[in-house]
Amino acid sequence: MQTTINRSALGALALVGALGLGACKDMLDVKFPGQIPTEQIGDPSLAPVLVRSAIADFECAYSNYAGGSSVHSDEYETANSNIPLANWGERSISPDENDYAIGTCEGNFGMNLTLHTARFQAEDAFKKLNAWTDAQVTGRQSLMAQAKIYAGYSLLMMGEGFCAVALDGGAAQPPATALTLAETRFTEGLALAQTANNTDMLNLGRVGLARAKLDLKKWAEAATAASQVTAGYNKNADRGQESTRRHNKLWRLAEQTGAYTIAPAYRAMNDPRVVVADAGRGAFNAEVRLWVTRKYTSLVSPIRIASAVEANLIRAEALIQQDQLAAGMALLNARRSALSLPDLVATTKDQAIAHVLAERQKELAFEGGHRLNDLLRYNLSWKVGTNQFTNRPYGTTKCWPNPTREVNGV
């Protein structure tokens, strides 16, 4: 599928984007330019545009990944019987599912093509920047750091959620291959961010690096990276209403379309971090009551990519995995105290890890594929039996399958 992916990525650059770039007098003034004409790709003066375009591609893929992972895991339930929308919430995505394999940001939750495109665009931007000089490109080190770190996040998503990952026309590899590549990209990006004194990228890269190392069970290194994240740090994927690719996909398909409803377990959590509400109307299926999250309130609601809160949870888990229960639980309880919640108690490692996962479930609900990753990492219970709204049995999909199109090379 590599040829298809590269054509999509390069084709996107060949057109003037939906953000009205062609009407702008100065392309560099646009906050998130979408695409630029092909003949200008080699112009060093447009390096910032190339990087911002790569970031926009990642944010598009991230919106799809966050939404698709939320409805596939136990956070949402399908509230409609229409295919392919229902497949996402019924654990029925198969290797032959085109909506998953080649779906774009303009559709539902297509994530295979969108993540591969984002990764390709970021790495291609880095190659161009690496061939240019500081004299040609102002802030080149900072731009290179951004390209590396956002490429790392695309690889991280693949490694956490995909059953196998095939890159650049190669054979399918285990998820750990993508995670290891993500670890490398973050490490390289952090070195560049340090040189550029880009504190935003330093924090974003540290959270990503800590997350990758946690996935790879490098507990001590994960704890160290997480401990370096600045208190209060928060990084969002920007969303907008000017085009469908910029929409907050989860809000549109859950609240606006009514295709999905918050799972009953999340409605009963009674926790200030899980703000959900009865929307007061039927869902896609009018007989199903629509429950929604107030984390997102419109098409333009940003989606959190990384935060000090996430880093704190990574650090707590990594410490507990190293049998430092008291230190890990202290981190959890410091956060709970700030929210006026009672302390948690654990006397065994298993109890402490269960607390970490429950805290992650609340803190990081409906964002970033965190719940999907935890279900896979710890082999937690998946939704099984029959969907109460469609009366269809749940499928068997857990990790996202390697698309048939990848296997067949089409």
Helices and strands as residue ranges (DSSP letters): H 2-14, G 21-23, G 27-29, G 38-40, G 44-46, H 47-72, E 76-78, H 85-89, H 98-101, H 112-131, H 140-161, H 175-196, H 199-215, H 219-227, E 234-237, G 244-246, H 249-251, I 252-256, E 260-262, H 264-267, E 276-282, E 289-293, E 303-307, H 308-321, H 325-338, H 349-363, H 370-377, H 404-408
